[in-house]
């Protein structure tokens, strides 16, 4: 009986031609999105490697100069991308991907690719993530809205139940068939993961959460189709749920998060850095450090110190500014993380939000991973300043005239080699989204139980 039911669904789908067209359109959209994303991803990887190599060469070949001049000369570091970013670029184009490392200043990330696109293009980007997160549920709905409702309209539902097929077997057979058909579109995702990624926790979870997402929509579609009196009514209900959870609610969630946790503009933040860091208090702290140093070495002038005072003063000034930077950036990043957390928590109302958060996190393209890169870049900046300042402190008083360092010193600065953190070290950030997907599964399980009761009553009529 079960085999006959599956054959019937397949024959109906072939006769109408709807399934073939929908599969073809969805596959074409996904193919175009993957090819476009692969080109952008390959270009980004090539640019990142070129920038890394050229900046290293520029740093080593800057010539002989004073260490502090080299500190101002600075260098640029570019954020590497992950291979999963090919499928979900996330916030990568919006956060900036290049940071300048220089003396006295902690810079924000520069060069956001989204700034180079037309305003209209920002709302029409076709990416694999968009197809899978927004259009794939629509495909599930268009394929499955009439699975049970059409049977009811045609009068064949009672016949199937009378043939001995239990409501549970009928329901889950149709759900399984819908899940099998729509999961075909995840094959390109699996191929991308196998070709461009190593098999690890991130890749396994990435593919797994998308399977769960598809299964959630398959359960929801079959349940609504079973509860609705007509296929048209089921389609209207499902399209309304799709539009609300995938289009409207995410926009409302973003507006809510930014309203509850407002953040000052980048220009205002930069002004605050300049006003809070380089103050009269900083000059007083340097003057106090000078007096303490002279007293410690029991001398009356800095010229009598056994080291170069300029290098020691510069390093003290850097450390003083770093403490201020830490406070200001920590405050701003906490506000931004609060926005992100508020948005993530609303995933209990939308599986799209839960999946989007997990997808970006697993692809290392969300705000959490951007903060990790920014922290690593700042650590490199401080290492550069410390190495240069200490070199000037220890060597500048040993020469007459202006002290200059050369390539031997520049080589002591290690090449910036950023590695994305393991997902296991950050998993706590994404627990709410995992729980939200679980809540959706539990809620749909209860809905399925209610649906089966209704089908059983229909069988007894």
BELKA-V812258 format. One record per residue. N is the residue number from 1. BURIAL is b if it has 9 or more other ideal C-beta (glycine too) atoms within 8 Angstrom, else e. D_LAST is the distance of its C-alpha to the last C-alpha in whole Angstrom. Layout:
BEGIN
n;burial;d_last
N;BURIAL;D_LAST
N;BURIAL;D_LAST
END
This chain:
BEGIN
n;burial;d_last
1;e;21
2;e;22
3;e;25
4;e;23
5;b;21
6;b;25
7;e;26
8;e;24
9;b;24
10;e;28
11;e;28
12;e;26
13;b;29
14;b;32
15;e;31
16;e;31
17;e;34
18;b;32
19;b;32
20;b;36
21;e;37
22;b;36
23;b;37
24;e;41
25;e;41
26;b;40
27;b;42
28;e;45
29;b;45
30;b;45
31;b;48
32;b;50
33;b;49
34;b;50
35;e;54
36;b;55
37;b;54
38;b;56
39;e;59
40;b;59
41;b;59
42;e;61
43;e;64
44;b;63
45;b;64
46;e;67
47;b;68
48;b;68
49;e;70
50;e;72
51;b;73
52;b;73
53;e;76
54;e;78
55;b;78
56;b;79
57;e;82
58;b;82
59;b;83
60;b;85
61;e;87
62;b;88
63;e;91
64;e;94
65;b;93
66;b;93
67;b;90
68;b;89
69;e;89
70;b;87
71;b;84
72;e;84
73;b;84
74;b;81
75;b;78
76;b;74
77;b;71
78;b;68
79;b;65
80;e;64
81;b;60
82;b;58
83;e;56
84;b;53
85;b;54
86;b;53
87;b;50
88;b;50
89;b;53
90;b;52
91;b;54
92;b;57
93;e;58
94;e;58
95;b;60
96;b;63
97;b;64
98;b;68
99;b;70
100;b;74
101;b;76
102;b;79
103;b;81
104;e;81
105;e;77
106;b;74
107;b;72
108;e;68
109;b;67
110;b;68
111;e;67
112;b;63
113;b;62
114;e;60
115;e;63
116;e;64
117;e;61
118;e;60
119;e;58
120;e;55
121;e;55
122;b;54
123;e;51
124;e;50
125;e;51
126;b;49
127;b;49
128;b;47
129;b;46
130;b;44
131;b;43
132;b;41
133;b;40
134;b;39
135;b;39
136;b;37
137;b;34
138;b;34
139;b;34
140;b;31
141;b;29
142;b;30
143;b;29
144;b;25
145;b;24
146;b;22
147;b;21
148;b;17
149;b;17
150;b;18
151;b;16
152;b;13
153;e;16
154;e;16
155;e;13
156;e;14
157;b;12
158;b;9
159;e;12
160;b;14
161;b;11
162;e;11
163;e;15
164;e;15
165;b;15
166;e;14
167;b;14
168;e;17
169;b;19
170;b;17
171;b;18
172;e;22
173;b;22
174;b;22
175;b;24
176;e;27
177;b;27
178;b;28
179;b;30
180;e;32
181;b;32
182;b;34
183;b;36
184;e;38
185;b;39
186;b;41
187;e;43
188;b;46
189;b;46
190;b;46
191;e;49
192;b;51
193;b;50
194;e;52
195;e;54
196;e;56
197;b;55
198;e;56
199;e;53
200;e;53
201;e;51
202;b;50
203;b;49
204;b;47
205;b;45
206;b;45
207;b;43
208;e;41
209;b;40
210;b;39
211;b;37
212;b;35
213;b;35
214;b;34
215;b;31
216;b;30
217;b;30
218;b;27
219;b;25
220;b;25
221;b;24
222;b;22
223;b;20
224;b;21
225;b;19
226;b;16
227;e;16
228;b;17
229;e;15
230;b;18
231;b;21
232;e;24
233;b;22
234;b;22
235;b;26
236;e;27
237;b;26
238;b;27
239;b;30
240;e;31
241;b;30
242;b;33
243;b;35
244;b;35
245;b;36
246;b;38
247;b;40
248;e;40
249;b;40
250;b;43
251;e;45
252;e;44
253;b;45
254;b;48
255;e;49
256;b;48
257;b;50
258;b;53
259;e;53
260;b;53
261;b;55
262;e;58
263;b;60
264;e;64
265;e;65
266;e;66
267;e;70
268;e;70
269;b;69
270;b;72
271;e;74
272;b;73
273;b;74
274;e;78
275;e;78
276;e;77
277;b;79
278;e;82
279;e;83
280;e;87
281;e;85
282;b;85
283;e;89
284;e;89
285;b;88
286;b;89
287;e;93
288;e;92
289;b;91
290;b;94
291;e;96
292;e;95
293;b;95
294;b;99
295;e;99
296;e;98
297;b;100
298;e;103
299;e;104
300;e;105
301;e;103
302;b;101
303;e;103
304;e;104
305;b;101
306;e;101
307;b;98
308;b;97
309;b;96
310;b;94
311;b;91
312;b;91
313;b;90
314;b;88
315;b;86
316;b;86
317;b;85
318;b;82
319;e;81
320;b;81
321;b;79
322;b;76
323;e;76
324;b;75
325;b;73
326;e;71
327;e;70
328;b;69
329;b;67
330;e;65
331;e;65
332;b;63
333;b;61
334;e;60
335;b;59
336;b;57
337;b;55
338;b;54
339;b;53
340;b;51
341;b;50
342;b;48
343;b;46
344;b;45
345;b;44
346;b;41
347;b;40
348;e;37
349;e;36
350;b;36
351;b;36
352;b;39
353;b;41
354;b;41
355;b;41
356;b;44
357;b;46
358;b;45
359;b;46
360;b;49
361;b;50
362;b;50
363;b;52
364;b;55
365;b;54
366;b;53
367;b;56
368;b;56
369;b;58
370;b;60
371;b;61
372;b;62
373;b;64
374;b;66
375;e;67
376;b;68
377;b;70
378;b;71
379;e;72
380;b;74
381;b;76
382;b;77
383;b;78
384;b;80
385;b;82
386;b;83
387;b;84
388;b;86
389;b;88
390;b;89
391;b;91
392;b;92
393;b;93
394;b;95
395;b;97
396;b;98
397;e;100
398;e;102
399;e;103
400;e;105
401;e;104
402;e;100
403;b;98
404;e;96
405;b;93
406;e;92
407;e;90
408;e;90
409;b;89
410;b;86
411;e;85
412;e;84
413;b;81
414;e;78
415;e;76
416;b;73
417;e;70
418;b;67
419;e;64
420;b;60
421;e;59
422;e;57
423;b;54
424;e;54
425;e;56
426;b;54
427;e;51
428;e;51
429;e;51
430;b;47
431;e;46
432;b;44
433;b;42
434;b;41
435;e;40
436;b;38
437;b;36
438;e;35
439;b;34
440;b;32
441;b;30
442;e;29
443;e;28
444;b;26
445;e;25
446;e;23
447;b;22
448;b;20
449;e;19
450;e;17
451;b;16
452;b;14
453;e;13
454;b;11
455;b;10
456;b;9
457;e;7
458;b;5
459;b;6
460;e;4
461;e;0
END
